[in-house]
């Protein structure tokens, strides 16, 4: 992962592995995939992605549509937000629907008809003048609106219960100007082709021969259609399961050969451009006479994560990011057990075919953690809250440990499918390379797969059968700390600490304590219903995140004392009142990461990300969906690349990163390690000038060629950033500048020089 150009840069790692729509416009082929947007240029074969960190206004796209009259791409997001993008990637954002107070903004159908965008939602129909970039009318029917069409001078609105019509030009804001054609519940979409009306049902296509009497007859049954529209002189129907059918003028439905897997088509430059689900974008030549497609370009997919979900992050070898995409096995949460590696700007997805072949799609769900063997960088372990522990070598499955081939237990041994209930979380290696894990909802929660291949366990009566142990960390003493995430019947949220007595392979010498209720320094008692995370900082203090906020123990070795308390940092109000407030009080802290400057990155459940100073007294940043490219305010995990300062955020809407200004400090200050970036500083560069390779709390002075001091400060971890300006805010002149650095004791001084070039 090379150093990025500028501190403060954001990057969104969107998935592009489920192509659903194509639009040919601006000489490009735009593809909607996994709710994200990319384009392919047939002339130079280049691929470009678009997201909230670059040109778009939001995340999670529902539909893309062309507006031929203005040559613009209409982008409709699932939350109701709308972008209109021209050929130069200039974007006009129309947030009215997103901001509008409606009971249900679920989008069912989107069409552009004669320059008007119609968005059919569960609350009504929204009209947008695309050319003028203005919202127009909103039609409410008191029912979910499934589809709309313009036919014979009338707008027809199909709701979940009925079909309505309103004359074009009439005041359709007045409900009395809409009349019910008939009650109907079994249609999903309406389409018009060559003066005829067609409707898509859940398992058939219908021709509506008389709209007023609603005479309808099925012309194709047994096929669930996702869409239908005219393209290159043909009227195509697209099946949800993949495949393309044409309806001829004689109303004969004919399947096109070679169309398996196609979800959508557009036509440009004598080729059909197809969205083909996990095969990405493909191009086809077509034989109209034989009604067949022949593939001419296959599988254009930007390098990207497999799915838009990141749950647990692990930074290995300094610059290798491991990502597991899953969740606890809460009711209704069923996510494919995604395991991925991001290294050198490339994504690798761990093999899914073999696990799926072994246990099936109902079992290979909800990956909770991923770790790397400390002795072998190509050896990994993935835990599932559904079906046990999976071992990968060179990203291929080599072992699967479950209830019938290991001590791991199923919570429902008498169930017909006991393998679906082996709930494993909280993977962590100890100092002797033993792999620890939590076997949730069983009598013995803690299990260890020893480095010699044998198993061990540690029974704790206080947590027998607890449901959701989440993360395990080992502190500098070798003690294990694990949080119990939530209070459930018969269980308590809190944390367990295990003193391994210097020998993590021998549980007989362990001692432990479980804490579910604790007090702060003021005697205030807490029993959180949600306890999310524990993290040790560079000074050995232990930080805790729970539903009640952020807590710290400056001497965690006292955890076994009966009077052990946690501290809530008090931040002075500085308003003359001499009062202070608890830091992040009642903010649900979901994850914590420590950067090279010992600052705390705090992820929350619903409030985005905070960056606080090393002592916790100063809030340095607060990023949310509203003020940054974050894709969600729900943060599951944070990992930091200590070499570059890149901070990664795992969210329920995918992975995002921010280029921070702190790196891991060098052990000692040495001239050969110190670098200035960029060097030279060219006229078109407006970002910070960064000095890397420094020791912790290095004193930095920047002087010009005549020795005049122009800037000074202290490194954040191993890095110091300067905006290139004097104290009065004026940019420095062209010339040679020197970095003079010394460690915090004033010793081991080093120097480096760089060039500033101005116009």
N, C-alpha and C positions, 0 to 999 in steps of 0.2 A: 504494500500500500504506500505509494510514494507520497511525499509531502505535497499537500495541495497548495495552490497558489496563494491563498489568502485566508487569514484568520477571520472567522465569522461566516465563512461559506456554509451553506446547507446543501444536503444531498438527500434525495428520496430514492430508495431502492425498491421501485415498484416491480411487481411481477408482470410478466408478459407471456404467460404460458396457456392462456385460455382465450383464443381469439374468437370474438362473437360478431363483430361488425366490420365492414369495410366501406370506405367512401373515397372515390377518386375525385380529386379536386386539386387545383394549383399545380398540376403536373405531378402530384404525389399520390400515393395510396395510403390513406389514413386507416389505422387499425385500432379498434377498441378491444382490449384484451385485459381480463382480470380487473376491469374498472379503470384501467390506465390507457394512455394514448401513445402510439408511436406511428411513424410514417416510414415509407420505403420509397426511394427515388429510383424509378426504372432506368433513368439515363445514366446515373453513376453508381447505382447499387448501394447508395448510402442509406443508413438507418438512423433516425433521430427520435429521441424520446422527449415527451413534454410532460411537465408536472408542476406542482405548486411551488417548487423551489426555482423554477425557470420562468415559464410564461403563464401558466394556468392559475386560476383563482382558488381552486379547491381540489378535493381528493374524492375519488369514488364516482366514476362516470357511469351513468345509466345508458345514455344513447348519444350517438353522433349522427348528424344529418347535414346534407348540403343544402344551401340556399342558392340555387342557380342564378337568381336575379341579381344578387350582390356578390356572387363568387366567394361566399364566406362559409366557414364550417361552424355549425351550431353544436354546442357541447352542453348537454343537460346532465346534471349531477343527481345522484339519488336523493340528496337532501333538498332538491329544488333549485339550487343555484344554477345559473346559466352563464356560459361564456360564448362569445361570438368572435372567431379568430379569422383574420384575413391571410392573404398569401405571404405577407411579411412577418407573420406571427404576432401582429398587434392584436391584443385581446381587449374587448369591451366586456366588462362584467355586469350582469343584470341580477342583482341579489334579491329582488323584490319577493319572489316566491319563497326563497329560503327564509327571509325575514318575516314573511306574512304569518300571522297567527291563524293556523288551521288545525283542525283536530287530527287530520291524517294526511300527510303529504306523499304517501306511497304512490309512485308513478306506475301507471298501467300501460299507457300507449303515448307515443310522441310522433307527431306528423307536422310537416311543413306543407301548407296548402295555399297557393297563390300568395306567397310571401308572408303568410301568418303562421307562426309556430303555435300549435295546439298541444298543451300538456294535459293529459287526462290523469287525474289523481283520485284517490279515495274521498276527496272532499269536493271535487268539482273539476271544471275545465278552466285552465289559464290560457289566455291569448296574448301573444307577443308579436309586435310588428318588428320583424327582423331587420329590415332596411333602416328604420328609424331608431332601432335599439330602444324601443319603448314597450312597457307593459300596457295591455289594453284591458279587455273585459275579463271578468271572472264569473262563470256560470255554475251555480250550485243547484244540485237536484235532491239533496238530502240522501243520496245514495252514492256508492262507489261508481265512478265513471270508468268504464273499461276501454272505450274506443270512440272515435269520432270520424265522420266523413262528410264531404260536401257533394251533394247530388241533386241535380235538377232544381237548383236555386234554393235549396234548403241545407241547413246543417243538421245532421242526425247524430244524436248522442246515445250511445249504448251504455246503460248502467247495469248494475248487478241484477236489477229486477225488471227493467223495462227499456223500450226504445222510444226516444223522444225526437221531435223535429221542431226546428224554428226557422222561419223565413229569413234569408240573408237580407240585410238592410233594415229589418225590424229591430226594435229595442229589446234585444234578447237578455238584457239585465232584468227585465220584467218577467217573472216566471209565467205570467199569463200568456206571454207570446210563444211559449213552448207548449206543444200538444203531445199527448201520449199516442204513439202509433199502436202499441200493444204491450202487454206484459210478456217478458221473455227472460229466462235465466240461463239458458244453455249456450249462449254465444259469447265469444271472447273478443273478437276483433272484426271490424268492418273494412272492406277495401273496394275501390271502384276501378274497373278496367274496361276500356272501350265502351263506356256507357252502360255497363252492367255492374250490378252490386253482388259482391261475394262476402261471405262471412266465414270466419274460422271458429269452429267449435273445439271442445276438448278432445274429440276423436274423429272429426269429420270436417269436410269442406262443403259449403252450401252455396248454391246460386239462389239469390232472392229475385225471383222473376217479376214480382209485383210488390214494391215496397209498401204501398198503402194497405193492401190486403195481407201483406207479408206471406206471399206464396213462396215457399222455399222447398228445394229438393236437394238431397245429398248427391254430390258428384264424386266424392271420394270418402270412404269410411275406413275406420281402423287405423288412422294415422293422426297423431297429434302434431299440429303445425305451430311453428313459432312465429312465422311471418309470411307475407305475400306481397309482391309488388312487380310492376312492369320494368323490364330491363332489356334493352337492345332488341325491342320488338317481340319479346316473349313475356308471358305472365307466369312467374315462377312462384311455387309454394316451397317453403323450407320446413323440413321436418325437425322436431325437437331432437330426435335421435340421430339426425344427420341424414342428408339426402335431399335431392332436388327433383321436384315434379313440375311439369309444365301443363298449363291448361290451354288447350288449343281453341281456336275460334269455334270449333264444332263441339266444344266442351268435352273433349276427350282428355283425360288425365294420363300423361305419359311420363314415366321415370326416365331421367337422363342417366346414362351410364357413366361411371367414373366419378360420381358425385358423393361417394360415401364420406361422411365426416364434415361436409360443408354446412356451415351455419348461416352464411350470408354471402352474397355476391355483389360486385359492382363491375362496370365494364369501361375500359379505356384502352386506347392504342391497340385495338384488335385482340385484346385479351380480357378474359374474365379474372377478376381478382377476388379470391375467396378467403374468408375467415374460417379456419378449419380447427377450431378448439385447440387441443394440445399440440396440434401440428403447425400452429401459427398461420402465417400468411402464405398462400400458394397462388400461383398463376396457372391458368388453363387456356389452351386453345380449344375451340368448340367446332363440332360438326353439326350444323343445324339439321341437315337431312337425316343424319343418323341419331341425332339427339344424344350426343356423347361429349364428354370432356376428356381432354388429354393433358396431363400435367406438363407444364413448361418451366415452372420454377417452384422449388419445394422449400417449405419450412423456413421462412424468415421469422426468426424470434430473437429479439435483443437479449444479450446476456443479462440474466436477472435472477432474483430469487424464484423458487418454484411456486410460492404462494404468497399472498398478501397478509401474512400473519407471522409475527415474531413473539415468542414467549420467553425463552431463556437465552441469554447470551453468555459466551465464554471466550475471553481473549487468551489465545495460546501463542507461545513463542513470540510474544511481543506484538506481532502484526497479523496474526491469523484469527479471524473471527468465526466462531462456531455459533450456529443459530438453530434452536429447536422451535418448531411451530406447533403448539398444541395447547393444552389447558388441563386443569383438573377435570375429573369426570363428573361435573355437575350435570343435572338433568337438562337434556337438550343440547349440550355442548358436544359436538361430534366433528372434530377436525382431523383431517388426515395427518398422520404422524410424520411431519416434515422435518428432515435433518439436513443442514446445509453447511458448507464452508465458504467463506469469502476471503480470498487471499490474492494479492497482486492484481486487484481490480477484476477478478474473475470469480464466478460462482460455480460451485460443485454441489450437486444434490446427491446425497447418499442414496444408493440403490433402493428402490421401493418395490420392484417386481418380485424379488425373492421373498421379502416379508409378507407381501400380499398373497403370494402363492402358498405360503406356509400357513398363515393364520386367517386370511380373508380380510375383506374391507371392513367388516364389523368389529374386528379386533385390533387392526393396525391403526389406532386412533389416539389422539391426545398425548403427543410427546411432551414430557414435562421437563426434561433436562438432557444435556449433552456434555460429555467431558472427553478429554484426550489423555491417553496413556502418557505419563511423564517420561517414559523410556522410549516410546515409539510414536513419532508424530503421525503415522498413518494407521494408528490403532485407536478406535473410538468406541464409546458406549452411549447408548440412548435409552432413556427410561420412558415408559408409558404408564399413564394412570389407568390403562385398560388391560394390557396384556404382558406385563413383565419387563424384562431387561434384554436389550438387543446389543450384540457385539458386532462391530464392523472392522474389517481389515481392508485397507485400500478402497474404502467406501463401498465394500460389498459385505453382505451379511455372512458371518461365519458361525455365530451361535445365537440361540434364543433361549434364555433362562426363564422358566415359568414354574408353576406349582408342581409339575410331575417330573422335572429333571433337576431340581435344586431345592434348597430349603425355603425358597420364596413361597408364600402362602396365598391362596385365593380366599376372598372374604365369603364366598358362597360355594363351599365344596360340594354341596348336595344339588346345586343347580345343574340343569342339563348342559350348560356351557360354562363350566368353572373357569376356563381359560380367559374369559372376558372380564374377570374381576381380580386380577393380580395387579394391584395398584402400587406402582413404584415411582418415587420422587427423590429429590435432594441428593443427587450424585455428587460425590467429592472424594478426591484422593487424599490420604493422609501422608505423613512424612516417610512412611515405609512402603508407599505405593500400593496400599490396600484400598480397594474401592468401597466406600461407604454408601449406603442407600437407606431409604425409609420404605418399609412395606406397610402401607397405610391400612387401617381398619382391621389389623390382625393383632394377636396377642403380643407378638414380638415385633416392635416397629423397626428397630435398628438391625440391619444385616450388613455383613462385610464379606466381600469376595477378596480373599487374601492374594498377595502377589504370587504365591506358589500355586494358586488355582483352587485351594480349599476354601470352605465357607466358615464363617463365624457369626455370632449374634450377641446382642446385649439386651437383656430384658429389663424394662423399667415399669414397675407395677403402676405408677401414677399415670402413665399414658397408654395403658393397655387398651387397644382397639380405637385409639384416636384416629380421626379421619383424614386430616390434611396437613401433614408435615411437608414443608415446602422447600427450604434451602438449608444446606449445611455448609459452614465454613470452619476452617481450622485456624486458630489464632497463633501468635508467635510462641506460645507455650505448648502448642500441640493439642490444646483443648478443642473439642468439637462443640459448636453452637448451632442449634437447629430450631427454627420457629414452627410452632403449631398455628396454622393460619387462622382458623375460624372456630368459633364456638358452635357446637352442634349438640344434639341430645346426648348427654353422657360424656361430653368432651369440653375442653376449655382452650381458648386461644392463649398463647403465651410463648415461652421458649424453654428448651432444655439445654443445659450445658453439661458436658461430660469431660471430666479430668481424666485423661488417658494414662496418667502417671508415667509419662515418657515412653510407654510401650503400647501403641495402638493395636498391636496384634494380640494382646492378652487382656480380654475383658474382665478377668477375675480381679485385676488390680484397679479397675475403673471406680470412680465415684461420680455421682451426678446430682443435679437439682433441677426440678421443674418449677417454673415461676409463671403463674397465670394472673396473679394480683400483685401489684407493686405500688410503692409510693414515690413521689418526687421529693425534692429537697425541702419543700414546704409542708410535707406531711399529707399532701393530697393523694388520695388512693385512686388507682386505675385498675379496671378489669376489662381490657379491650375485647370487643366481640370479633375483631379482625386484627391479627398480628402478622405483618407482612415480611419483615426482613431484619437482618443483623449484618453489620459491616465493621471491620477494624480499620482505623485510620493509621497514618504513618507514625503517630506518636503512641500507638498502642491503646488508644481509647476505643471503646466499643459503642457504636451508634445503632439505635433501634428505631424501626418504623412501624407504626400501627395506626389503627383507626383514629386514635386520639392525638396523633401528631408525631413529633420527633423527640427522642430521648437519647441521653448519652451516659455512659459510665466511664469516668476518667481513671478508675482503678478497678477494672473488671476482675482482678484476682480476688476481690472481696465478695464475689458472687455467692460463695458458700456461707457467708456470715448471715446470721439471722437478721441483722439490721441493714442489710444491703438495700440501697435505694438507687433510683435513677435520677438524673438531673434533666430538668427542662431549662434550656438556655433562655435567659431573660434579655430581651432587646430593649434598651432605653427608648422612650418615646421622643426624647429631646425636644419637648415642648414646654419646658420650664416646670413641669409637674413633678419631676423626680420619680415618675412612675415608669414601669416597664411591662412588656407583654411577653408571654411565652412564645418562643419561636415556633411558627407553623402549628399553633395550637388548634386541635380539632381538624387539621388538614390530613386526610388519609394518606400516609407516606407508604408507598408500595415498594420502593427500591432505593438503594443508596450506592453511589460509587465515589471513590476517592481519586482525585487527579494528582499529578506530580507535585502540585503546590499544596497538597493536603487539604484542598478545598472540597466541599461536599456537593455532589450532584444529587439532587433529591427528586425522584420520580413520584408522582402522585396518582391516585385513583380519581381522576376527574378534574384536576387542577394543573395539568401539564408538568413542567420541569422547573425546578429552582436550582440556582447555583448560589451557594453561600460560602462565605469566607472560612478560612481554616478554623477560626475560633467560633464560628456560627453567629457572630454579632452583626454581620453585614450581608444583606441580600444583594448579590452582584448581578444576577439575571433572573428573569421569570419568563419562560417561553410557554406560549399556549397556541392553540389552533388559530386564535383570533389575531395574534400579533407576530406569528412566525410561520414557516413552512411545516411545522408539526402537522401530522395527519390525524392525530387523535390526542385528546387530553388524558387518555388512560394509558399510563406508562407501566409496562410489566417488568422491564429490566433495563439496566444501563451498563455498558462496557466501554472502556477507554483504551485507545491505542496510545500507550505511553511514549512512543517514539515520535508520533506526529501531532498528538493532542486531539486527534479525532475522537468525538464522543458519540457513541451509538445508542439510540433509543429504540427499544422493542415496544411496539404498541399493538393494540388490537386491529390496527389498520396498516400494519407493515412496519418496515424498518426505515429509520431516518437517522441522519448523522449531522453533527455540527462541528466545525473545525474550531476547537478551543484554543486558548492561549497558554496552556500549561502542558509541559512534557515531563517525563520522568527525569529527575536530576541525575547527572553523572556522579559517580562515586567520588571523584576528585576533579578539580578544575585543571584541564590540560589543554595546551594550545592547539594540539592536533585535532581536538574534538569540537572546537568552537567554529561555528559557521554562521555567516550572515546571508539572509535570503530576503529578497532577491539581491543579486550583486552582479552587474551594476543595477541601480535603481533607475529605470528608464522613464522618460517623460510621460508615457501613457499609463504608468502604474500608480494607482491611487490607494493601494492597501497598506497595511502596516509593514514595517521593516522588522524582521524577526531574527534574533540571535539565539541559536540553539547550541546544545552541548555543554550547558552550564551546570554547575553544582547547585545544591539546594541553597536558596537564599543568597545567591551570588550578588554582590554589589556591582552595578554596571554604570559606567559613565561613557557618554559619547561626546567626543570633542572633534573640532574641525582641524584643518591642517596647521593652523596657527596655535592650536592648543586651547582654544576657547571652548568652555563647556556649553553644549547645546541641549543635553538631556541626561538624566540620571534616574536610577530606580533600582529595584530589587527583582531578581528573576522569580517567576512563578514556576516552581519546580526547576526544570532545566532550561527554561526559555524566558526570553525578555522581548517585549514588543514595543515598538516606538512608531508614532504616527508620522515621523519625518518633519515635525514642526518645532519651532521654538516655543518658549513658554507663552509668547504673545499670540500664538496661533498661526504665525506666518511660516510658510514652507521654507526650509533651508535652501541655500543657493547650491548650484552645481559645485562639485569639488570632491576631494578625498576626505573621508571621515574615519575616525578610529574608535574602536570599541576597547575600553579599558575595564577589565573585569578582575575582581578579587573575591575570594570566598568570604563568608560572613565573619571570619576571624581576622580578615584583612591580609591573609596570606595567599600564596600560590597565584600571584597575579599573572594574567595573560592579556594579549592584545590581538586585535584583528582589524583589518581595514576594509572599507568598501567605498564604492564610487557612486555618487549621485549625479545624474545627468538631467538637466532641465532644458526646456526649449530656449 
